[in-house]
Amino acid sequence: MKRFLLLVVIAIVLMGCAQRPRIPYTKEIVTVHIGDTLWNIAARYNGKTYMLEYLEELKALPENKEILQAKRLLQPGDKVTVLKIAE
């Protein structure tokens, strides 16, 4: 029983260490211009996170659900909410 509890405690500690700290973001609305892609827009505002994780976070925002649907291209004039590192 003691070994089991020790293994559980070690597993919990390791899981806590594996999580990255959350970066404080502020939301900003960006207007899409001709030639803009989601990758280009994300590259301008992405800070210290991996690009694919950042894109997934953008797609998960309720404000972007309709605009960032699969199989939909960004159109000039679209409003995309991005996450900008809080300064």
C-alpha positions in Angstrom: 0.0 0.0 0.0 2.8 2.4 0.8 4.5 1.7 -2.5 1.2 2.4 -4.3 0.8 5.8 -2.5 4.4 6.6 -3.3 3.9 5.9 -7.0 0.7 8.0 -7.0 2.5 10.9 -5.4 5.5 10.6 -7.8 3.0 10.5 -10.8 1.2 13.6 -9.6 4.5 15.5 -9.1 5.7 14.5 -12.6 2.4 15.5 -14.2 2.7 18.9 -12.5 6.2 19.4 -13.8 5.2 18.5 -17.3 2.7 21.3 -17.7 4.0 24.6 -19.1 3.1 27.7 -17.3 0.3 29.8 -18.8 1.4 33.0 -20.5 -0.7 36.0 -19.8 -2.4 37.2 -23.0 -4.7 40.0 -23.9 -7.1 39.8 -26.8 -6.8 42.0 -29.8 -9.0 42.2 -33.0 -7.1 42.1 -36.3 -8.6 43.0 -39.7 -7.6 40.6 -42.5 -6.0 42.3 -45.5 -5.4 41.0 -49.0 -2.7 38.3 -48.9 -3.0 37.6 -45.2 -3.1 34.0 -44.0 -3.8 32.8 -40.5 -0.2 31.6 -40.2 1.1 35.1 -41.1 -1.3 36.8 -38.6 -0.4 34.3 -35.9 3.4 34.8 -36.6 3.0 38.5 -35.9 1.3 38.0 -32.5 2.7 34.6 -31.3 5.1 35.0 -28.4 6.9 32.1 -26.8 4.5 29.3 -27.6 4.7 26.7 -30.4 2.9 27.9 -33.5 0.6 25.0 -33.8 -0.5 25.3 -30.2 -1.1 29.0 -30.7 -3.2 28.3 -33.8 -5.3 25.8 -31.9 -5.8 28.4 -29.1 -7.0 30.9 -31.7 -9.4 28.4 -33.3 -10.8 27.6 -29.8 -11.7 31.2 -29.1 -15.5 31.7 -29.2 -15.0 34.9 -31.3 -13.2 33.0 -34.0 -15.5 29.9 -34.3 -17.3 31.1 -37.3 -14.4 32.7 -39.1 -11.8 30.0 -38.6 -13.9 27.0 -39.7 -12.3 24.2 -41.6 -12.5 24.6 -45.3 -13.2 28.4 -45.1 -10.6 30.9 -46.5 -10.0 34.2 -44.7 -11.5 37.1 -46.7 -10.2 40.7 -46.6 -12.2 42.5 -44.0 -12.7 39.5 -41.7 -12.1 40.3 -38.0 -9.9 37.7 -36.2 -9.3 37.8 -32.5 -5.7 37.1 -31.6 -3.9 36.6 -28.3 -1.1 39.1 -27.7 1.4 38.7 -24.8 0.4 41.1 -22.0 3.2 43.5 -21.3 
